[in-house]
Amino acid sequence: MSDHEHHSDHGTFEGADAGAALCYPLECESVKINSYMVFQGRPCKVVEYSKSKPGKIGHPKAFFVGIDIFNGKKCEVSLPISHNVEVPNIKRTEWTAITYDAEGYLTLMDLQGNIRQDLKLPDNTEEDNILSERIKQCLDDGKEITVTVLESMKIEKVIDMSDKTNK
């Protein structure tokens, strides 16, 4: 068994403090476009929001459309306006990319010198594939690059890179 077989394709979330919440409740009416919300157990960015007027039989409803922040898939949900929604806690961290292996796992180092090798190059969307190719090309060319890792709900993904060589 290789060092990486026990990890999922999108890495693991190991930096949470004991008792750190994955998400928190918020009233439906407080959700705004471009904010974040949990759809079907996944962290999503809200791209559409509307609400219906109360009918003869029911309460007013809120209609949300979101895009999963990790895989780009569209999600929709309808809830009574009086209900709460879950809002995911989201964290971004910067890591220096050192190298990558044949399986696509990155070797990353933080500012304290801690090394991790459990996060793969992103590959869920066409944009991910373009980013992965840029990262590999820069590393192959010996450039010093920083990657941004997005973490939410025990999922991690490299979402951006910057070339420190050209600054």
C-alpha positions in Angstrom: 0.0 0.0 0.0 1.4 3.4 -1.0 1.7 6.3 1.4 -1.3 8.0 -0.3 -3.9 5.1 -0.6 -5.6 5.9 2.7 -6.4 9.5 1.6 -9.3 10.7 -0.4 -8.9 12.4 -3.8 -9.3 15.8 -2.3 -7.1 15.5 0.8 -8.0 15.5 4.4 -8.8 18.1 7.0 -6.4 17.6 9.9 -6.0 21.1 11.2 -9.2 21.5 13.1 -9.1 22.3 16.8 -11.0 19.8 18.9 -14.6 21.1 18.9 -14.2 23.3 15.9 -17.6 23.5 14.2 -17.9 22.6 10.5 -20.7 25.0 10.1 -23.1 27.3 12.0 -26.8 28.1 11.7 -28.2 31.3 10.0 -31.7 32.5 9.4 -32.9 31.9 5.8 -33.7 35.5 5.3 -30.1 36.5 6.2 -28.5 34.6 3.3 -27.3 36.8 0.5 -26.1 36.1 -3.0 -22.3 35.3 -3.0 -22.5 34.1 0.6 -21.9 30.4 1.5 -24.4 27.8 2.5 -24.5 24.0 2.9 -26.5 22.3 0.1 -27.1 18.5 0.5 -24.1 18.3 2.9 -21.7 20.2 0.6 -20.3 23.8 1.0 -21.7 26.0 -1.8 -21.6 29.6 -2.9 -25.1 31.0 -3.3 -25.6 32.4 -6.8 -29.4 32.8 -6.9 -31.9 33.5 -4.1 -35.6 34.3 -4.3 -38.6 34.0 -2.0 -42.2 33.3 -2.6 -45.2 35.0 -0.9 -47.2 32.9 1.5 -50.0 31.0 -0.2 -53.3 29.8 1.1 -51.9 26.6 2.5 -48.3 27.3 3.4 -45.6 29.6 4.6 -43.4 31.7 2.4 -40.4 29.7 0.9 -36.9 30.6 0.1 -35.4 29.2 -3.1 -31.6 28.9 -3.3 -29.2 27.9 -6.1 -25.6 27.3 -5.2 -22.4 26.1 -6.8 -20.3 23.6 -4.9 -17.0 25.3 -4.0 -15.0 22.2 -4.5 -16.5 20.4 -7.6 -18.4 23.2 -9.3 -21.7 21.3 -9.4 -25.0 23.2 -9.2 -27.3 22.6 -6.3 -30.8 23.8 -5.5 -32.9 23.9 -2.4 -36.3 25.2 -1.2 -37.0 25.9 2.4 -39.6 27.6 4.6 -38.4 31.2 5.1 -38.7 30.6 8.9 -36.1 27.9 8.9 -32.4 28.2 9.5 -29.7 27.1 7.1 -26.2 25.8 7.8 -23.3 28.1 6.8 -19.9 26.3 6.3 -16.8 27.6 8.0 -14.2 28.3 5.3 -10.5 28.7 5.7 -7.8 29.7 3.2 -4.2 28.9 3.9 -1.0 29.6 1.8 1.6 26.9 1.3 4.9 26.8 -0.6 4.7 24.1 -3.3 8.0 22.1 -3.4 7.2 19.3 -5.8 4.6 16.8 -6.9 4.7 13.0 -7.5 3.6 10.7 -10.3 0.2 10.2 -8.6 -0.4 14.0 -8.4 0.3 14.5 -4.7 1.9 17.8 -3.8 4.7 18.3 -1.3 3.8 21.5 0.5 5.5 23.5 3.3 3.9 26.2 5.5 5.7 29.2 7.0 6.7 27.2 10.1 8.5 24.6 8.0 5.8 21.9 8.4 5.6 19.6 5.4 2.5 17.8 4.1 2.1 15.4 1.2 -1.6 14.4 1.4 -3.1 16.9 -1.0 -3.5 16.2 -4.7 -3.4 18.6 -7.6 -7.0 19.7 -8.3 -8.8 17.8 -11.1 -12.6 18.2 -10.6 -13.2 20.9 -13.3 -11.6 22.2 -16.5 -10.3 25.2 -14.5 -8.8 22.7 -12.0 -6.9 21.0 -14.8 -5.6 24.3 -16.1 -4.4 25.2 -12.6 -2.8 21.8 -12.1 -0.9 22.2 -15.4 0.3 25.7 -14.4 1.5 24.4 -11.0 3.3 21.4 -12.6 5.0 23.6 -15.3 6.2 26.2 -12.7 7.6 23.4 -10.4 9.2 21.7 -13.4 10.8 25.0 -14.4 12.2 25.4 -10.8 10.1 28.4 -9.9 9.1 29.2 -6.3 5.3 29.1 -6.1 2.7 29.5 -3.4 -0.6 27.6 -3.5 -3.8 28.6 -1.8 -5.7 25.8 -0.1 -9.4 26.1 0.6 -10.7 24.1 3.5 -14.3 23.5 4.5 -16.3 20.6 6.0 -13.3 18.3 6.2 -12.5 18.9 2.5 -9.4 20.6 1.1 -8.5 21.7 -2.3 -5.8 23.8 -4.0 -7.7 26.7 -5.6 -5.0 29.1 -6.7 -1.3 29.6 -7.2 1.1 32.5 -7.4 4.6 32.6 -8.8 6.9 34.2 -6.2 9.8 34.1 -8.7 8.2 37.0 -10.7 7.5 39.3 -7.8 
